[in-house]
Amino acid sequence: MVNAAAWSIPEAPSARRGALASIKMIASSSQVASTSVTSAVSTGISTIVAVATTASSTTTALPLYAQCGGQDWTTSTTCVSGASCVYQNDYYSQCLPVTASSSSTLASSASTSSLTSVVAAVSSTTLSSSVTASSSVKSTTALSSVATSSSVKATTTSSATASSSVKSTTTSSSVTAASSSATSSASSSSLGFRGGVNTAGYDFSVYTDGSFSGTGVTPPSSQYAHFANQGANVFRIPWQLMTPTVGGTIDSTFFAEYDATVQAALASGDDVYVILDLHNYARWNGAVVGQGGPTNDEFASLWSQLATKYASNDRIIFGLMNEPHDLSSLSDWADSVQAAVTAIRQVGATSQYMLLPGSSYSSAGTLPTEAGPYLLDVTDPSGGSDKLLFDVHKYLDSDGSGTSTECVTDNVDVLTTLVAWLKTNSRQAFLSETGGGSTASCESYLKSELAYVKSNSDYIVGFTAWAAGAFDTTYALTITPNSDGSDQAIWTDAILPNLP
């Protein structure tokens, strides 16, 4: 279409998750439940002997980032050379690079050879049996690439198992599940913890292949004060029709309308941030940015123009691209991201945070093994990496597409793996899309997921739930307020309790 934006990247309400469902194959399948078991010191020695006897028969070396302990974990606790089994929380221990082991927390593979030292530790420490998990592999399949990542799904049990994690402590109480006890830590973000909403509407025209039809809808500005008054301090605003031609000049008429929405969001609170979300799936009409589609220079030009307009506002966050997928070259994609980062800084926008998108629809599950290692090399011309946040998405329905009103997981297994990877690399991420329907299953699972995010805010610094804005109240994942001003149950029961 002649008048459609080269960078229009939103999806129609009926197509937003529907189109994703046919392409995304991110499988999520079970709830993470937990029961913590504490071994009394008086019986600790006999318990450890039993553990050692069983564990010594399981010596398979586990790969880097694999689970190696936790509630009811009965398989190997031995990691490959160069990695050690590190306690994350009462439910999960993970094989992490030895260079990252800087804390006093240790996940011990209680084998016969280590029995002597473990028994000695009983006299001065409290034993905490990690409670466990059945291992599962989730895969994300793309047309051009296939990647798999290991994750775990916990099962509820009340009995201590053969694989125990020993955590040094000065008290006799059971060990808490605070993941902040694990290994390396990222520097605290000056951004602070953020929680809020996606306000869709300008994106109601574009599909996941970058094709588009129709026009967008301006999200109601009244929603910003409505949510901010309840504690929301960040809004993500997808857009379309920013430039009439690829690499061309920003359309002034559209920008004026979009900016009015941005200003309404900013005005809803003194500490409210706004994410400018380029909702293009790394494509335009099926062609990938920097890989046969718009060139890196054209991509950079768009961000250079937009950053110029917001260079003086440090409450703007630049969301470089929504849900890249089916990328033929991850290294080339990292080059495209670098081009945008550099362009933004070159026009004087040096104080703003940026969200760096990975692959497989910005999957939180695949970031550590797919695009993440390449994006680690993206540099900030302003110095440091604390303002370069990884942009991740994760839904809770059976196929991870965000199309169903029923949820089957709280994603704690996937997010635990992500947090471990972030810790190892002293980096941070932002969960810019997640959500569910106003059903009992989603209210429970989403509340649990966001509670985990909030408790790990040193590494996942915020979230924006999908979605309000121009969606009506019949949309499957709607959090748009009702006409009488009341809120959806998913907002009240799951999101609101986890706002900053």
Secondary structure, DSSP 4 states (H G I P E B T S, - for coil): -TTS-TT-----TTTHHHHHHHH-------------EEE-HHHHHHHHHHHHHHHTT--PPBPTT-EEE-BT--S--PBPTTEEEEEEETTEEEEEEGGG--SSB------GGGHHHHHHHHTTS-EEEPB-EEEEEEEEE-SS-EEEEEEEEE----S--S--B-B--SSSSPPP--GGGSS--PPPPTT--EEEEEEESTTTTB-TTS-B-S---PPPTHHHHHHHTTT--EEEEEE--S-SSTT-PPPHHHHHHHHHHHHHHHTT-TT-EEEEEE-STTEETTEETTBBSS-HHHHHHHHHHHHHHHTT-TTEEEE--S---S-S-HHHHHHHHHHHHHHHHHTT--S-EEEEE-STTTBTTTTTTTTHHHHTT---TTSSSTTEEEEEE---STTSSS--S------HHHHHHHHHHHHHTT--EEEEE----SSHHHHHHHHHHHHHHHHTTTTEEEEEEEEEET--TTSTT--PPPTTS---HHIIIIIGGG--
